[in-house]
Amino acid sequence: MKIIRLIPMILFLLVQCLTANEKNITLLDLTELLSSQNNINVYIDEEIKAKEVSLFVPEHIRNEDFLHLYRQSVKKLGYDVTSFNNTYYLTKTPPNELYPYFFDLKTNSFEAVSKYLAFKKIEFQYIDTTNVIIFFCKQQDYPVLYKDISKIDSQKKQVTLKFTIIEINEDDLKEQGFEFSTTYKTADDSYRNVLNTFILPFQSTKPVFMRSTFYSALKLFNEFQFFKISQNPYVLAQDGKDFIFSAVNNIPYQTSTTITEATNTSEQTTIEYKDVGLKIIGKTLIYDDYINLDLDLIIEDILSTSNNIPTTYKRQLKSNSNLKYGEVLILSGINQTKINKTEFSIPFISNIPYLGELFKYKSDSEVKSNISIAIEVIK
């Protein structure tokens, strides 16, 4: 739909000078004239062509008479003028006793509403400037359509997902983890069950814990410096919508392209970038007492770098769980390898053959760790 903005009164005065003379005028110009004289906004369908109408423009014409003249003129061309919230709309005359109905969308739901109307084979038009949708239907079909559109246009449910990303060094795991797990006991072994889920995920039969149990165990393990919390993000998830969280490094790597022109061959080198790290992609279905959480975890590490080209190792974990409010889901058993490379040299001196090697420093380190992700849903 296209909005016809208010134009100066000059056009109207020129038309009035043509008293009692027939004037050929396009539908667009006629709409502009109506908009100017009545000080109203008129929306016109983009599909409507610049058709011509012939009419007499009297020297003096009242606003309501001009609007009546406009309605009669466009009606002969197969169009209707309807109004909604003091705004006028020029649309095609619907066939087979179909009537236009207006729905003022309260949310950003046009895409979902349009899919519904298309499925029902209902003709519709959308005015993005006012977020109003016009649909055409029979009178007896309107109550059901209105009820369904209102339901689609309602505010979506949403929850907050709290992610606790826990990193356990493998060396610390060997030195402390198993010993701590076997020596520390509680009355119901609840804390030890949480710990075993971190270090022995394949033997854990219950990866879901109550919130109070999980955070009490987390506090205890943190006091013994058993692990560290690397990140603690919050994600706002909407019902039925995808969400994404990523903690990645943007790694440069070198690419080469061979270019052949006639008998000459050359190689062009460029630098591209790749995201390496942790990515969490998910979707939530929200119910009154619980949510259905569909997760896709991707973790990628750099194994080595040769000739400025990194070699990566990628793992993917998919999980679908029902999680009640007040519960914490623990996903563990995700191994990660971090490679740290450091190069340092003193300018000029390091370039001297043989002697320069004494002024260069290189260091490679590799740290292996176990990643666990705890997910809590907050209503």
Secondary structure, DSSP 4 states (H G I P E B T S, - for coil): -EEE----THHHHHHHHSTT-EEEEEHHHHHHHHHHHHT--EEE-TTS---EEEEE--SS--HHHHHHHHHHHHHHTTEEEEEETTEEEEEEPPSTT-EEEEEE-SSS-HHHHHHHHHHTT--EEEETTTTEEEEEE-GGGHHHHHHHHHHHTSPPPEEEEEEEEEEEEHHHIIIIIHHHHHH---SS-HHHHHHHHHH-GGG-S--EEEHHHHHHHHHHHHHTT--EEEE--EEEEEBT-EEEEEEEEEEEEEEEEEEEETTEEEEEEEEEEEEEEEEEEEEEEE-SSEEEEEEEEEEEEEEEEETTEEEEEEEEEEEEEEEETTEEEEEEEEEEEEEEEEEEE-TTGGGSTTGGGGGEEEEEEEEEEEEEEEEEEE-
